[in-house]
């Protein structure tokens, strides 16, 4: 068995687990844009990863720009776009730094749905990302930001398991999250991808820390960055089932608008 580290260096295995809901997520984003935003078709995906949503959007006629810090992920995204005959603009960049002057005020909608935001490990980095993204949006543009908020009272580890396919190989994903440390505002994370079958035999192990946010901390942060919370949903991606900040659900999808702006179609 090969022992590997860093799941973002292995996009084929990563996509076997997290690449399945692209159509549902894009349906939701299009609905959010129609209901709360400009309805425009120029979109931005921070931390676009292996490009599954960039490709899904391009297939639907959107003008997509994405960026990511991972070279292997961007290479995989570019290859899948070429195979599909689709086009998008992809850039190597960090979430807290991407704000080209030529793109400021150009985007109708930005989106980041799968807790990647929590990799930003300080208040300064998180604010820098949010403020930069705000500058890239049109006055009535939206940022749809999804991540898990934190239940600081939790004292037990949490474990999730998924199974997917990468060609003829089976990929079993186990993610372990330790109880949050409120004083440090972080949770220790570990992911193991076990790949077997079809001539493959490997284990990809990744460890990191996620920054933590209570509901109040999340709302305070986005307001400090100059956003208003226009609507709140969950990872069910059901446009007809909004929730409020008092929900007991921890999987938040925030529809953020530039504070003081109103939609102009």
N, C-alpha and C positions, 0 to 999 in steps of 0.2 A: 504493500500500500504506500502510495506517495503521500507525504505529509507536506501541505502547502499552507501559506498564510496570506491573509488579505483578500477578502472576497471580491473587492472591487478590481483586483488584478485578474479576475476570472469571470468575465461578464457572461459567458455562456452558461455557467452553472448558476450564477446569480439570477439570470433571466428565467431559468427553469422554475424558480420559485416565485419570483415577483413580477413576471411578465404576463399574467393571465387576465387582468381586469382592465386592460387598456381601453376597450370599446366602452365599457360602462363608465369609466372615469371621464372619457372624452365627452360622452353624452351629457354627463353632469356638468362639465365645464361649459359646454355650449349652452346649456340651459341657464346656468348662472349668468353668463355673458348677456343672454337675451333679456333675462328678468331684471338684473341689477346693473349691468354695464352698458357699454356703448353699442354692443352688437358687432363691433369691428373684428377684423380677421388677422390683425398683426399681433402675435402673441410671443411671450418670452417664457422659457423654462429654466430657472436657476437649478443647478445640479441635475442636469438632464440625464446623467448616467448613460446607459446603453441605448438610449434613444427610442424606447418603445412608444412613449407618448408623442415625441416629436414626429415619428413616422405616422402614427395614427392621425395626428392633426394634419400633416401634410397630405395624407390621402383624402382628407375632407376639405381640402382647398384652403387651409390656413397658411399664413406666412409665418413660419416658425423660426425663432432664434433660440438656441440653447447654449449653455456653457457648463463645464464641469472641470474639476481639478484632476480627474483620473485620466491619464493618457490611454490605458487599455479600454476604458469605457467609451471614450470618444472615438477611438479607432473602430470599435465594434459598431457604434452608432453610424459612423460614416459608411461602413461596409453594408449595413442593412439598408440604408437609404439608397445606395448605389444599386443593390440587388432589386429593390422595389421600383427603381426609376423615379424616385422622389427627391425633392430638394429641400434643404433647410440650411441655415447658417449656424455653424457650431464653432465655439471658441474655447480654448483652454483658459480657465480663470477660477479664482476662489470666490465663494459666495459673498464674503465681506468686502471684496475689491471691485467687482464688475460694475462699472458705470461709465462706459465710453461717452464722451461729450456728443459724438455724432448720433447717439441713440436716445438721448434724453428727450422725454416727452413724446416718444414715438409709439409706445405699445398700448394696445387696448386692454390686454389682460396678461398677467404673469401668474404662474402656478407652480407650487411645490407641495406634493401631496403625501409623502411617505416618511415623515419625521426626519428627513435629512437636515432640516433646520436645527435640530437639537445637537448636531455635531459642532455648531458654533459654541465655543466653550466659555464665553464670557459675555457679560452684558454689553461691553463695548463692541465686540464682534457682531452680536445679534443686532444691535442698533445700527451699526454701519451697513449691514446687509439690508435691513428694512428701509433705511433712509435712501440708500442707493437705488433700491428697487422702486421706491416711491418716485424718485427723480426720473426714472425711465418710463413711467406711465404717463399717458395722456391725462389731462385734468380729471376726466370722469372714468379713468381706467381703474381696474380692480387687481388686487393680489389675492389669489385663493391659496391659502396656506394651511396645510394639514399636518398635525403632529399630536402625539399623546401628551395630555397634561398629566400632572403628577398627583398621586394620592400619598402625601407625606406620612400618613398614619400607617401605611403598609409596612409590615414587619417581616413578611415572608418573601422569598424569591418567587419570581414568576417564570413560567416556562411555556413556550409555544413550539409546535411541531407542524411542519408542512412537508408534503411529498410532491415532487414534480419530475419531469422528464427532460433530458438533454440528449436528443437523438435516441439511441438504444439504451442509454444509461439511465438509471434511477438516481434522483437527487433527493436525499432526506435532509431537511433543514431543522435544526434544533437551536432555538434562541433562548438564552437565560439572562434574566435581569435581576440583579441583587436589589435589596431595599434601598430607597433613595437616602442620600446624606443631605439633609436640609441645610446644614451649616456650610457645606461646600457647593451646594446646588448641582449635584451630579448623581448619576446612577451608573454603576459598573455593568457593562454588557459583555456577553460572549455569544458568538455564533459559530456553529459547526455545520458544514456542508459535507455529507458523506455521499460519495459518488461511487456507484458500483454497477457492473453489468456492461454488456456491449464492448468488452475489452478494456474498460476503465475501472480503476481501483484507486481512489484518492480520498483524502480528508483535508478540507480547507477550514482552518480555524482562525477566527478573528476576535480580538478583544479591543474594547474602547470604552470611553465614558460618554454618556449623553448628559447634556445640561437639562436640569429639571425646571418645570414651571407649574405652579399651582394655577388654577383658573384666574385668580386675581393677579398673579404675576404676569401671566400671558396677556391679559387685557391691558394692564398698566404698561407693559413694554410696547405694544403696538400703538397705543395712544402717544407715548413719548416719541415714537418714530414718526408721528404725523398722520397716522391712519385712524379711521373710524371703523368700528365693527358693524358692518351693514347687515350681516346675517350669519348664522351659525348652524352647521350641519355636522353629521358624523360620517364615519367611513362606510356607512351604508350607501352614500351618494344618492340619496333620495331627495329630489328637489321639493317634493311635497311634504317632507317631514323635517322642517327646521326644528331646532331646539333652542333653549336659552342657556345662559351661563350657569344656571342653577342645576342643570342636568347632572345625573349621576354617571353619565357616559364620559369616559376619559379620552375617547378618540374624537378630536375636534377638527373640523374643517371650517376655518374662518374666512368669510368673504370680506375683505378689507378694501375700503375706498379711501382716497385721499381726503383727509379731514377738510370739511368746508366745501367740497366739490359736489356738484350735482350732475347726473348723467345727461349728456347731449347726444342724441342719436343723429 
